[in-house]
Amino acid sequence: MHKWFVFSEFGEASKAAAEFLADNIAANIKHKGACHVVLPGGNTPIACLGYLADKALPWNVVHWYLGDERCLPDGHAERNDVMLEKYFWSRLPDTNIHIIPAELGAEKAAAVYREEIRSVECFDIAFLGMGEDGHTASLFPHNEALHDIRSVVPVYDAPKPPSERVSLSSNTLSKAQCRIVLAGGTAKADAMMRIKKGEALPINCLGDINWYIDEAVLTGVV
């Protein structure tokens, strides 16, 4: 069952999402001694990750994975790992980072990352984003990658540049023990309305989600 946490401002949603993440990371470490977390790219999670970085957690036993990566040269400003390093990982005293080598091309990078995550039976937390079309990671509506059951999939013909990407599959994300989505703004209101009406968008086909959203994204939602 989806759980909805609605805030008047996106900053409040970001801060609350950081608290949720911190609590869940701490709980997993307490029970299992480690925590395996999937992270999103883009600009939406930056403030949330900043709040999370301020938490006093045993970061040395947290492992970070990318939900997806763009097939761009290593170090390119538009890569998700560059954003995460700049705004999050660089602020942590210890990091266990598992990068997608997307500069190798979609097919090869997906194969390499499948080996990288082979030992992870299921992720403890999947922190996901949502696009204006309801996509998550690099799983876009009507794209063939949605039906690829391998753990990590190459993505071609993405509707947003670059057209080639690498993504954790819907199969992998649906197995995560906990999923959280942070979303806000009127630009994503149409996708939220479609989700609320039960339309099967990529983000809404992964199982139960903890939604942290602002009131603006609910514009027009009945």
Secondary structure by P-SEA (a helix, b strand, c coil): cbbbbbbccaaaaaaaaaaaaaaaaaaaaaaccbbbbbbbbcccaaaaaaaaaacccccccbbbbbcccccccccccccaaaaaaacccccccccccccccccccaaaaaaaaaaaaccccccccccccccccccccccccccccccccccbbbbccccccccccccccaaaaaaccbbbbbbccccaaaaaaaaaaccccccccccccccccccccccccc
